[in-house]
Amino acid sequence: MLKSFRNKIKSLTKAQQNTLTIILILLDLFVIILLASSFFSLRKTILSPKVAEKPPVEEISEPLKPGEIGEITGKEVEEKGILLPPPTIFNTSGTISEVKSDRLIVQGSGSNFVDQKPRELTLIFTDSTITFESGQRIKYQGLEGLKHLRIGEVIGISSPENIRGKNQFVVDYINK
């Protein structure tokens, strides 16, 4: 194969051979420059350590900010070996202690607090709050749901906002 290639080159005129030589030299230079630039950029990356950039602190929107009730400091968490709940909590449960015209007062289970202590919760009803009967077959919208709730009933509570560390919040759903 090389012999046939050599014969083809010899059959070219001097001007064609010179042009081919110049093209091959330029191609070689291009490859050498490409390799050298990648080597130096790689070397620069290896030699200059990147300083770890701090990610920008994202501002948490108001409905997702946790409250401060029942929070425990880092030292207490380590000493007591407490397992922290997630940073956002949207559900809890409790027992109804009072039914008012636009809200419920509930003795909460404490599941939305880091210290897990039961507390009195104030559940604010809106026009979009939905109250479900047991089995979720019947539902009531808005303040109408308050008429069907009784003191002593255990309910499941869902909110559109983060209820971690809060004892007063708007409710989306109430499940009897």
N, CA, C and O atoms as a DFTB+ gen file, in Angstrom:
704 C
 N C O
     1  1       0.815      -1.181       0.000
     2  2       0.000       0.000       0.000
     3  2       0.865       1.254       0.000
     4  3       0.584       2.215      -0.716
     5  1       1.918       1.234       0.809
     6  2       2.814       2.385       0.833
     7  2       3.508       2.598      -0.513
     8  3       3.743       3.733      -0.927
     9  1       3.830       1.496      -1.188
    10  2       4.489       1.622      -2.489
    11  2       3.581       2.301      -3.489
    12  3       4.023       3.156      -4.257
    13  1       2.294       1.921      -3.486
    14  2       1.365       2.550      -4.427
    15  2       1.175       4.027      -4.085
    16  3       1.040       4.857      -4.983
    17  1       1.164       4.357      -2.804
    18  2       1.044       5.755      -2.381
    19  2       2.288       6.542      -2.794
    20  3       2.186       7.667      -3.283
    21  1       3.474       5.935      -2.593
    22  2       4.733       6.580      -2.984
    23  2       4.778       6.808      -4.489
    24  3       5.237       7.852      -4.951
    25  1       4.303       5.836      -5.246
    26  2       4.291       5.962      -6.713
    27  2       3.355       7.083      -7.163
    28  3       3.665       7.814      -8.104
    29  1       2.226       7.217      -6.501
    30  2       1.300       8.291      -6.855
    31  2       1.921       9.650      -6.564
    32  3       1.736      10.588      -7.339
    33  1       2.649       9.772      -5.468
    34  2       3.297      11.050      -5.136
    35  2       4.376      11.373      -6.161
    36  3       4.514      12.524      -6.575
    37  1       5.149      10.358      -6.575
    38  2       6.217      10.576      -7.569
    39  2       5.653      10.973      -8.919
    40  3       6.306      11.670      -9.695
    41  1       4.425      10.522      -9.198
    42  2       3.838      10.848     -10.490
    43  2       3.338      12.295     -10.553
    44  3       3.046      12.802     -11.636
    45  1       3.235      12.971      -9.382
    46  2       2.807      14.375      -9.347
    47  2       3.928      15.275      -9.860
    48  3       5.103      14.909      -9.818
    49  1       3.552      16.443     -10.340
    50  2       4.559      17.415     -10.779
    51  2       5.214      18.011      -9.550
    52  3       4.717      17.835      -8.438
    53  1       6.335      18.722      -9.735
    54  2       7.075      19.336      -8.635
    55  2       6.191      20.334      -7.895
    56  3       6.213      20.371      -6.664
    57  1       5.432      21.126      -8.595
    58  2       4.563      22.129      -7.984
    59  2       3.497      21.452      -7.133
    60  3       3.194      21.930      -6.040
    61  1       2.925      20.358      -7.607
    62  2       1.911      19.634      -6.851
    63  2       2.514      18.987      -5.598
    64  3       1.888      18.951      -4.539
    65  1       3.756      18.473      -5.744
    66  2       4.438      17.871      -4.594
    67  2       4.716      18.932      -3.521
    68  3       4.548      18.682      -2.327
    69  1       5.144      20.119      -3.966
    70  2       5.411      21.214      -3.012
    71  2       4.123      21.648      -2.296
    72  3       4.133      21.897      -1.091
    73  1       3.033      21.734      -3.036
    74  2       1.752      22.113      -2.438
    75  2       1.315      21.074      -1.411
    76  3       0.857      21.421      -0.323
    77  1       1.457      19.818      -1.759
    78  2       1.108      18.739      -0.838
    79  2       1.981      18.792       0.413
    80  3       1.486      18.573       1.518
    81  1       3.245      19.073       0.256
    82  2       4.175      19.178       1.386
    83  2       3.754      20.325       2.306
    84  3       3.754      20.170       3.527
    85  1       3.395      21.474       1.730
    86  2       2.981      22.634       2.532
    87  2       1.687      22.310       3.291
    88  3       1.546      22.677       4.457
    89  1       0.752      21.629       2.640
    90  2      -0.509      21.262       3.293
    91  2      -0.239      20.320       4.465
    92  3      -0.827      20.474       5.536
    93  1       0.640      19.354       4.265
    94  2       0.963      18.407       5.333
    95  2       1.674      19.104       6.502
    96  3       1.417      18.779       7.661
    97  1       2.561      20.055       6.207
    98  2       3.265      20.797       7.261
    99  2       2.264      21.644       8.066
   100  3       2.326      21.687       9.295
   101  1       1.344      22.315       7.360
   102  2       0.336      23.129       8.045
   103  2      -0.583      22.255       8.910
   104  3      -0.959      22.649      10.013
   105  1      -0.934      21.087       8.412
   106  2      -1.753      20.157       9.170
   107  2      -1.022      19.704      10.429
   108  3      -1.617      19.629      11.505
   109  1       0.276      19.400      10.293
   110  2       1.087      19.009      11.452
   111  2       1.154      20.142      12.476
   112  3       1.033      19.900      13.677
   113  1       1.346      21.374      12.009
   114  2       1.408      22.526      12.915
   115  2       0.072      22.703      13.652
   116  3       0.055      22.973      14.853
   117  1      -1.022      22.553      12.943
   118  2      -2.339      22.678      13.550
   119  2      -2.518      21.646      14.671
   120  3      -3.005      21.986      15.749
   121  1      -2.131      20.406      14.426
   122  2      -2.262      19.345      15.423
   123  2      -1.365      19.638      16.621
   124  3      -1.778      19.434      17.763
   125  1      -0.137      20.114      16.379
   126  2       0.788      20.422      17.474
   127  2       0.245      21.574      18.330
   128  3       0.304      21.513      19.558
   129  1      -0.278      22.611      17.693
   130  2      -0.829      23.753      18.429
   131  2      -2.045      23.317      19.246
   132  3      -2.201      23.726      20.397
   133  1      -2.894      22.497      18.660
   134  2      -4.075      22.003      19.365
   135  2      -3.677      21.190      20.596
   136  3      -4.244      21.378      21.672
   137  1      -2.706      20.289      20.441
   138  2      -2.246      19.479      21.569
   139  2      -1.586      20.344      22.644
   140  3      -1.814      20.137      23.836
   141  1      -0.774      21.304      22.227
   142  2      -0.089      22.174      23.185
   143  2      -1.087      23.021      23.970
   144  3      -0.945      23.180      25.182
   145  1      -2.084      23.559      23.296
   146  2      -3.059      24.399      24.004
   147  2      -3.876      23.575      24.994
   148  3      -4.166      24.043      26.095
   149  1      -4.247      22.362      24.619
   150  2      -5.006      21.528      25.553
   151  2      -4.119      21.097      26.725
   152  3      -4.605      20.987      27.851
   153  1      -2.849      20.857      26.483
   154  2      -1.927      20.493      27.552
   155  2      -1.776      21.640      28.546
   156  3      -1.830      21.424      29.757
   157  1      -1.588      22.862      28.038
   158  2      -1.399      24.000      28.933
   159  2      -2.672      24.361      29.691
   160  3      -2.607      24.765      30.853
   161  1      -3.794      24.225      29.065
   162  2      -5.039      24.522      29.784
   163  2      -5.308      23.454      30.846
   164  3      -5.823      23.768      31.919
   165  1      -4.968      22.208      30.560
   166  2      -5.108      21.143      31.528
   167  2      -4.155      21.367      32.689
   168  3      -4.525      21.181      33.848
   169  1      -2.937      21.764      32.380
   170  2      -1.920      22.009      33.398
   171  2      -2.350      23.183      34.287
   172  3      -2.181      23.142      35.506
   173  1      -2.901      24.213      33.670
   174  2      -3.354      25.375      34.429
   175  2      -4.473      24.971      35.378
   176  3      -4.522      25.447      36.512
   177  1      -5.364      24.107      34.935
   178  2      -6.472      23.648      35.766
   179  2      -5.956      22.827      36.937
   180  3      -6.455      22.957      38.055
   181  1      -4.971      21.992      36.692
   182  2      -4.415      21.143      37.740
   183  2      -3.616      21.973      38.744
   184  3      -3.735      21.761      39.950
   185  1      -2.811      22.907      38.264
   186  2      -1.946      23.682      39.139
   187  2      -2.688      24.736      39.946
   188  3      -2.315      24.996      41.090
   189  1      -3.714      25.344      39.394
   190  2      -4.443      26.374      40.137
   191  2      -5.695      25.765      40.751
   192  3      -6.689      25.554      40.056
   193  1      -5.652      25.482      42.054
   194  2      -6.822      24.870      42.687
   195  2      -7.986      25.855      42.700
   196  3      -7.823      27.051      42.942
   197  1      -9.148      25.311      42.433
   198  2     -10.338      26.153      42.422
   199  2     -10.768      26.413      43.857
   200  3     -10.802      25.505      44.687
   201  1     -11.086      27.635      44.126
   202  2     -11.611      27.998      45.427
   203  2     -13.095      27.653      45.419
   204  3     -13.844      28.045      44.524
   205  1     -13.485      26.923      46.424
   206  2     -14.890      26.516      46.493
   207  2     -15.760      27.756      46.641
   208  3     -15.622      28.528      47.590
   209  1     -16.647      27.920      45.690
   210  2     -17.539      29.069      45.733
   211  2     -18.731      28.731      46.606
   212  3     -19.274      27.628      46.542
   213  1     -19.128      29.690      47.420
   214  2     -20.305      29.485      48.249
   215  2     -21.536      29.653      47.381
   216  3     -21.659      30.639      46.654
   217  1     -22.443      28.698      47.453
   218  2     -23.663      28.855      46.666
   219  2     -24.454      30.038      47.211
   220  3     -24.434      30.305      48.412
   221  1     -25.145      30.741      46.329
   222  2     -25.922      31.874      46.816
   223  2     -27.042      31.394      47.739
   224  3     -27.688      30.378      47.481
   225  1     -27.251      32.135      48.801
   226  2     -28.290      31.782      49.756
   227  2     -29.631      32.192      49.166
   228  3     -29.876      33.364      48.879
   229  1     -30.482      31.205      48.995
   230  2     -31.792      31.480      48.424
   231  2     -32.726      31.982      49.521
   232  3     -32.790      31.405      50.607
   233  1     -33.423      33.024      49.235
   234  2     -34.399      33.568      50.166
   235  2     -35.643      32.686      50.117
   236  3     -36.189      32.431      49.043
   237  1     -36.084      32.229      51.271
   238  2     -37.253      31.366      51.339
   239  2     -38.494      32.245      51.345
   240  3     -38.575      33.216      52.098
   241  1     -39.464      31.896      50.495
   242  2     -40.686      32.681      50.443
   243  2     -41.434      32.554      51.769
   244  3     -41.307      31.547      52.466
   245  1     -42.203      33.564      52.108
   246  2     -42.877      33.646      53.407
   247  2     -43.699      32.411      53.760
   248  3     -43.591      31.939      54.891
   249  1     -44.529      31.849      52.846
   250  2     -45.321      30.666      53.228
   251  2     -44.463      29.436      53.537
   252  3     -44.939      28.517      54.203
   253  1     -43.225      29.396      53.075
   254  2     -42.392      28.219      53.317
   255  2     -41.421      28.398      54.490
   256  3     -40.718      27.451      54.845
   257  1     -41.367      29.569      55.090
   258  2     -40.488      29.787      56.234
   259  2     -41.064      29.069      57.448
   260  3     -42.262      29.160      57.716
   261  1     -40.204      28.348      58.189
   262  2     -40.700      27.688      59.395
   263  2     -40.872      28.701      60.528
   264  3     -40.266      29.772      60.509
   265  1     -41.698      28.356      61.510
   266  2     -41.858      29.180      62.697
   267  2     -40.741      28.881      63.679
   268  3     -39.836      28.100      63.386
   269  1     -40.808      29.497      64.832
   270  2     -39.738      29.334      65.819
   271  2     -40.190      28.607      67.075
   272  3     -39.375      28.359      67.963
   273  1     -41.449      28.264      67.172
   274  2     -41.973      27.615      68.374
   275  2     -41.478      26.170      68.423
   276  3     -41.580      25.432      67.443
   277  1     -40.942      25.781      69.575
   278  2     -40.505      24.404      69.778
   279  2     -39.193      24.040      69.105
   280  3     -38.807      22.871      69.111
   281  1     -38.496      25.014      68.525
   282  2     -37.210      24.739      67.882
   283  2     -36.157      24.445      68.946
   284  3     -36.241      24.961      70.060
   285  1     -35.189      23.636      68.617
   286  2     -34.134      23.239      69.538
   287  2     -32.803      23.642      68.922
   288  3     -32.615      23.510      67.713
   289  1     -31.885      24.127      69.737
   290  2     -30.573      24.553      69.237
   291  2     -29.724      23.350      68.869
   292  3     -30.004      22.225      69.282
   293  1     -28.685      23.602      68.089
   294  2     -27.791      22.535      67.629
   295  2     -27.153      21.765      68.773
   296  3     -26.957      20.554      68.672
   297  1     -26.825      22.460      69.864
   298  2     -26.196      21.817      71.010
   299  2     -27.157      20.823      71.663
   300  3     -26.761      19.711      72.012
   301  1     -28.411      21.222      71.827
   302  2     -29.403      20.342      72.428
   303  2     -29.662      19.118      71.559
   304  3     -29.859      18.015      72.069
   305  1     -29.660      19.318      70.240
   306  2     -29.888      18.216      69.303
   307  2     -28.796      17.169      69.463
   308  3     -29.083      15.972      69.492
   309  1     -27.536      17.613      69.567
   310  2     -26.413      16.685      69.712
   311  2     -26.467      15.961      71.060
   312  3     -26.275      14.747      71.127
   313  1     -26.731      16.724      72.142
   314  2     -26.745      16.129      73.480
   315  2     -27.853      15.099      73.641
   316  3     -27.623      14.026      74.199
   317  1     -29.041      15.409      73.164
   318  2     -30.198      14.535      73.352
   319  2     -30.365      13.527      72.225
   320  3     -31.191      12.621      72.337
   321  1     -29.599      13.658      71.135
   322  2     -29.706      12.734      70.009
   323  2     -31.057      12.806      69.318
   324  3     -31.619      11.786      68.919
   325  1     -31.567      14.015      69.183
   326  2     -32.894      14.214      68.600
   327  2     -32.810      14.125      67.077
   328  3     -31.903      14.677      66.454
   329  1     -33.769      13.424      66.500
   330  2     -33.878      13.338      65.048
   331  2     -34.752      14.497      64.577
   332  3     -35.931      14.566      64.924
   333  1     -34.182      15.402      63.793
   334  2     -34.905      16.589      63.347
   335  2     -35.913      16.255      62.256
   336  3     -35.636      15.446      61.371
   337  1     -37.085      16.882      62.325
   338  2     -38.071      16.698      61.246
   339  2     -37.612      17.465      60.007
   340  3     -36.673      18.257      60.090
   341  1     -38.254      17.246      58.865
   342  2     -37.855      17.963      57.652
   343  2     -38.059      19.470      57.823
   344  3     -38.821      19.890      58.694
   345  1     -37.393      20.287      57.008
   346  2     -37.517      21.740      57.135
   347  2     -38.896      22.265      56.770
   348  3     -39.271      23.361      57.186
   349  1     -39.653      21.499      56.001
   350  2     -41.019      21.916      55.666
   351  2     -41.994      20.817      56.069
   352  3     -41.801      19.642      55.759
   353  1     -43.042      21.233      56.766
   354  2     -44.092      20.312      57.191
   355  2     -45.418      20.943      56.787
   356  3     -45.653      22.122      57.052
   357  1     -46.278      20.168      56.151
   358  2     -47.557      20.686      55.680
   359  2     -48.755      19.979      56.314
   360  3     -49.893      20.397      56.103
   361  1     -48.522      18.923      57.082
   362  2     -49.611      18.135      57.664
   363  2     -49.361      17.878      59.137
   364  3     -48.216      17.769      59.574
   365  1     -50.431      17.783      59.892
   366  2     -50.371      17.381      61.296
   367  2     -51.745      16.838      61.679
   368  3     -52.615      16.672      60.824
   369  1     -51.933      16.565      62.960
   370  2     -53.233      16.086      63.429
   371  2     -53.489      16.635      64.819
   372  3     -52.588      17.167      65.467
   373  1     -54.735      16.498      65.272
   374  2     -55.069      16.984      66.594
   375  2     -56.518      16.710      66.945
   376  3     -57.284      16.159      66.155
   377  1     -56.869      17.115      68.162
   378  2     -58.219      16.945      68.675
   379  2     -58.863      18.313      68.832
   380  3     -58.274      19.217      69.424
   381  1     -60.068      18.465      68.302
   382  2     -60.762      19.746      68.343
   383  2     -61.127      20.085      69.785
   384  3     -61.746      19.284      70.486
   385  1     -60.730      21.303      70.225
   386  2     -61.095      21.744      71.576
   387  2     -62.083      22.905      71.542
   388  3     -62.759      23.169      72.537
   389  1     -62.176      23.613      70.393
   390  2     -63.118      24.718      70.299
   391  2     -63.403      25.013      68.826
   392  3     -62.490      25.004      68.000
   393  1     -64.664      25.274      68.502
   394  2     -65.055      25.635      67.147
   395  2     -65.519      27.090      67.186
   396  3     -66.465      27.418      67.902
   397  1     -64.861      27.962      66.423
   398  2     -65.235      29.386      66.371
   399  2     -65.855      29.683      65.013
   400  3     -66.013      28.783      64.189
   401  1     -66.210      30.955      64.777
   402  2     -66.917      31.318      63.544
   403  2     -66.047      31.193      62.295
   404  3     -66.575      30.908      61.220
   405  1     -64.719      31.399      62.400
   406  2     -63.843      31.328      61.223
   407  2     -62.577      30.526      61.472
   408  3     -61.652      30.552      60.661
   409  1     -62.534      29.818      62.588
   410  2     -61.330      29.038      62.914
   411  2     -61.625      27.923      63.897
   412  3     -62.679      27.879      64.531
   413  1     -60.668      27.035      64.000
   414  2     -60.733      25.929      64.964
   415  2     -59.594      26.079      65.954
   416  3     -58.502      26.516      65.590
   417  1     -59.840      25.724      67.181
   418  2     -58.770      25.608      68.168
   419  2     -58.613      24.107      68.389
   420  3     -59.565      23.406      68.734
   421  1     -57.390      23.635      68.180
   422  2     -57.117      22.200      68.204
   423  2     -55.955      21.926      69.141
   424  3     -54.987      22.686      69.187
   425  1     -56.059      20.828      69.892
   426  2     -54.915      20.372      70.674
   427  2     -54.078      19.514      69.727
   428  3     -54.405      18.356      69.468
   429  1     -52.976      20.106      69.206
   430  2     -52.150      19.450      68.193
   431  2     -51.342      18.305      68.744
   432  3     -51.082      18.234      69.945
   433  1     -50.939      17.398      67.853
   434  2     -50.164      16.222      68.254
   435  2     -48.711      16.561      68.542
   436  3     -48.018      15.789      69.205
   437  1     -48.239      17.708      68.052
   438  2     -46.833      18.094      68.251
   439  2     -45.932      17.660      67.116
   440  3     -44.727      17.907      67.156
   441  1     -46.495      17.017      66.103
   442  2     -45.664      16.508      64.999
   443  2     -45.088      17.618      64.123
   444  3     -44.174      17.360      63.339
   445  1     -45.594      18.836      64.233
   446  2     -45.049      19.924      63.427
   447  2     -44.063      20.782      64.225
   448  3     -43.708      21.882      63.801
   449  1     -43.623      20.276      65.381
   450  2     -42.632      20.979      66.198
   451  2     -41.421      20.077      66.398
   452  3     -41.556      18.859      66.507
   453  1     -40.245      20.680      66.444
   454  2     -39.020      19.901      66.611
   455  2     -39.024      19.176      67.948
   456  3     -38.610      18.019      68.025
   457  1     -39.492      19.847      69.014
   458  2     -39.487      19.207      70.329
   459  2     -40.626      18.197      70.504
   460  3     -40.696      17.518      71.528
   461  1     -41.531      18.092      69.495
   462  2     -42.623      17.116      69.460
   463  2     -43.596      17.244      70.629
   464  3     -44.294      16.281      70.947
   465  1     -43.661      18.414      71.279
   466  2     -44.596      18.625      72.382
   467  2     -45.953      19.062      71.842
   468  3     -46.025      19.948      70.991
   469  1     -47.033      18.445      72.331
   470  2     -48.373      18.859      71.898
   471  2     -48.629      20.316      72.296
   472  3     -48.246      20.746      73.384
   473  1     -49.275      21.063      71.412
   474  2     -49.579      22.470      71.650
   475  2     -50.958      22.787      71.098
   476  3     -51.504      22.055      70.273
   477  1     -51.502      23.893      71.572
   478  2     -52.773      24.375      71.053
   479  2     -52.504      25.046      69.709
   480  3     -51.636      25.912      69.604
   481  1     -53.257      24.642      68.678
   482  2     -53.115      25.188      67.335
   483  2     -54.364      25.959      66.961
   484  3     -55.478      25.554      67.293
   485  1     -54.176      27.071      66.268
   486  2     -55.295      27.842      65.742
   487  2     -55.321      27.646      64.242
   488  3     -54.388      28.045      63.545
   489  1     -56.387      27.033      63.734
   490  2     -56.519      26.719      62.315
   491  2     -57.467      27.714      61.679
   492  3     -58.656      27.736      61.999
   493  1     -56.951      28.539      60.779
   494  2     -57.752      29.584      60.150
   495  2     -58.386      29.038      58.879
   496  3     -57.693      28.533      57.995
   497  1     -59.709      29.143      58.795
   498  2     -60.451      28.686      57.618
   499  2     -60.546      29.819      56.602
   500  3     -60.664      30.986      56.974
   501  1     -60.492      29.466      55.304
   502  2     -60.694      30.419      54.215
   503  2     -61.812      29.889      53.324
   504  3     -62.372      28.825      53.588
   505  1     -62.131      30.631      52.274
   506  2     -63.166      30.177      51.333
   507  2     -62.751      28.912      50.595
   508  3     -63.601      28.178      50.090
   509  1     -61.438      28.652      50.529
   510  2     -60.969      27.476      49.788
   511  2     -60.701      26.270      50.690
   512  3     -60.322      25.209      50.192
   513  1     -60.889      26.410      52.001
   514  2     -60.685      25.284      52.917
   515  2     -61.755      24.228      52.660
   516  3     -62.941      24.540      52.551
   517  1     -61.320      22.977      52.567
   518  2     -62.249      21.870      52.325
   519  2     -62.221      20.939      53.538
   520  3     -61.156      20.513      53.985
   521  1     -63.405      20.634      54.058
   522  2     -63.544      19.720      55.188
   523  2     -64.178      18.439      54.669
   524  3     -65.250      18.461      54.065
   525  1     -63.501      17.323      54.914
   526  2     -63.997      16.017      54.467
   527  2     -64.585      15.247      55.643
   528  3     -64.025      15.245      56.739
   529  1     -65.720      14.595      55.403
   530  2     -66.271      13.652      56.367
   531  2     -65.393      12.398      56.334
   532  3     -64.553      12.241      55.448
   533  1     -65.594      11.529      57.291
   534  2     -64.846      10.283      57.343
   535  2     -65.035       9.505      56.038
   536  3     -66.165       9.341      55.578
   537  1     -63.973       9.039      55.454
   538  2     -64.019       8.306      54.192
   539  2     -63.957       9.214      52.977
   540  3     -63.898       8.728      51.848
   541  1     -63.968      10.510      53.185
   542  2     -63.863      11.532      52.135
   543  2     -64.964      11.437      51.075
   544  3     -64.750      11.814      49.923
   545  1     -66.122      10.944      51.455
   546  2     -67.232      10.862      50.502
   547  2     -68.012      12.168      50.441
   548  3     -68.552      12.534      49.397
   549  1     -68.065      12.872      51.584
   550  2     -68.781      14.144      51.643
   551  2     -67.768      15.229      51.981
   552  3     -66.912      15.056      52.848
   553  1     -67.886      16.365      51.271
   554  2     -66.972      17.466      51.567
   555  2     -67.749      18.772      51.668
   556  3     -68.800      18.955      51.053
   557  1     -67.186      19.672      52.474
   558  2     -67.771      20.992      52.685
   559  2     -66.696      22.026      52.375
   560  3     -65.533      21.851      52.741
   561  1     -67.087      23.097      51.702
   562  2     -66.114      24.116      51.316
   563  2     -66.276      25.362      52.183
   564  3     -67.387      25.771      52.524
   565  1     -65.134      25.949      52.526
   566  2     -65.103      27.199      53.273
   567  2     -65.584      27.050      54.704
   568  3     -65.380      26.014      55.338
   569  1     -66.235      28.112      55.211
   570  2     -66.702      28.143      56.593
   571  2     -67.828      27.137      56.858
   572  3     -68.126      26.839      58.014
   573  1     -68.450      26.614      55.806
   574  2     -69.509      25.598      55.941
   575  2     -68.973      24.376      56.686
   576  3     -69.715      23.736      57.430
   577  1     -67.703      24.046      56.496
   578  2     -67.108      22.884      57.148
   579  2     -67.083      22.995      58.657
   580  3     -67.136      21.978      59.349
   581  1     -67.003      24.220      59.190
   582  2     -66.972      24.407      60.643
   583  2     -68.262      23.936      61.309
   584  3     -68.249      23.508      62.464
   585  1     -69.359      24.014      60.589
   586  2     -70.658      23.612      61.132
   587  2     -70.739      22.101      61.369
   588  3     -71.582      21.634      62.135
   589  1     -69.859      21.340      60.708
   590  2     -69.917      19.875      60.781
   591  2     -68.802      19.284      61.646
   592  3     -68.598      18.071      61.666
   593  1     -68.089      20.150      62.355
   594  2     -67.016      19.696      63.236
   595  2     -67.460      19.805      64.689
   596  3     -68.137      20.764      65.060
   597  1     -67.084      18.827      65.516
   598  2     -67.499      18.780      66.917
   599  2     -66.283      18.710      67.830
   600  3     -65.240      18.160      67.476
   601  1     -66.450      19.288      69.020
   602  2     -65.395      19.236      70.038
   603  2     -65.116      17.775      70.383
   604  3     -66.037      16.979      70.563
   605  1     -63.836      17.439      70.469
   606  2     -63.414      16.076      70.798
   607  2     -63.084      15.216      69.584
   608  3     -62.484      14.152      69.737
   609  1     -63.461      15.651      68.377
   610  2     -63.143      14.882      67.167
   611  2     -61.647      14.986      66.858
   612  3     -61.033      16.040      67.024
   613  1     -61.085      13.876      66.408
   614  2     -59.686      13.852      65.974
   615  2     -59.672      14.117      64.479
   616  3     -60.393      13.467      63.722
   617  1     -58.859      15.065      64.056
   618  2     -58.822      15.449      62.640
   619  2     -57.395      15.435      62.101
   620  3     -56.423      15.602      62.838
   621  1     -57.307      15.231      60.794
   622  2     -56.062      15.401      60.062
   623  2     -56.076      16.793      59.454
   624  3     -57.111      17.254      58.974
   625  1     -54.932      17.463      59.472
   626  2     -54.850      18.862      59.050
   627  2     -53.811      18.998      57.951
   628  3     -52.712      18.453      58.053
   629  1     -54.167      19.737      56.887
   630  2     -53.234      20.009      55.787
   631  2     -53.262      21.508      55.512
   632  3     -54.326      22.127      55.494
   633  1     -52.080      22.083      55.299
   634  2     -51.973      23.524      55.074
   635  2     -51.183      23.814      53.808
   636  3     -50.321      23.021      53.429
   637  1     -51.460      24.938      53.142
   638  2     -50.676      25.309      51.965
   639  2     -49.336      25.944      52.342
   640  3     -48.476      26.143      51.484
   641  1     -49.163      26.261      53.625
   642  2     -47.918      26.881      54.074
   643  2     -47.140      25.915      54.957
   644  3     -47.677      24.912      55.428
   645  1     -45.875      26.231      55.172
   646  2     -45.027      25.425      56.034
   647  2     -45.470      25.657      57.477
   648  3     -45.406      26.785      57.966
   649  1     -45.921      24.599      58.170
   650  2     -46.434      24.756      59.532
   651  2     -45.414      24.356      60.587
   652  3     -45.739      24.344      61.774
   653  1     -44.199      24.031      60.191
   654  2     -43.174      23.657      61.164
   655  2     -42.952      24.834      62.120
   656  3     -42.661      25.950      61.691
   657  1     -43.092      24.570      63.398
   658  2     -42.842      25.579      64.414
   659  2     -43.895      26.670      64.494
   660  3     -43.634      27.731      65.062
   661  1     -45.084      26.436      63.938
   662  2     -46.149      27.446      63.982
   663  2     -47.359      26.889      64.721
   664  3     -47.687      25.708      64.598
   665  1     -48.023      27.760      65.495
   666  2     -49.236      27.316      66.180
   667  2     -50.481      28.016      65.643
   668  3     -51.577      27.807      66.163
   669  1     -50.325      28.845      64.606
   670  2     -51.469      29.465      63.942
   671  2     -51.172      29.498      62.447
   672  3     -50.130      29.996      62.023
   673  1     -52.099      28.962      61.651
   674  2     -51.884      28.912      60.209
   675  2     -53.196      28.666      59.480
   676  3     -54.188      28.242      60.072
   677  1     -53.175      28.944      58.181
   678  2     -54.328      28.730      57.299
   679  2     -54.376      27.244      56.940
   680  3     -53.336      26.613      56.752
   681  1     -55.599      26.684      56.845
   682  2     -55.733      25.274      56.474
   683  2     -56.358      25.120      55.094
   684  3     -57.239      25.883      54.695
   685  1     -55.876      24.111      54.381
   686  2     -56.392      23.721      53.064
   687  2     -57.472      22.652      53.213
   688  3     -58.580      22.773      52.689
   689  1     -57.105      21.597      53.949
   690  2     -57.964      20.429      54.097
   691  2     -58.055      20.003      55.551
   692  3     -57.075      20.061      56.295
   693  1     -59.241      19.578      55.942
   694  2     -59.486      18.957      57.242
   695  2     -60.107      17.597      56.950
   696  3     -61.093      17.507      56.219
   697  1     -59.541      16.554      57.510
   698  2     -60.091      15.191      57.354
   699  2     -60.560      14.695      58.708
   700  3     -59.784      14.606      59.659
   701  1     -61.881      14.365      58.782
   702  2     -62.440      13.840      60.039
   703  2     -62.063      12.379      60.207
   704  3     -62.437      11.755      61.200
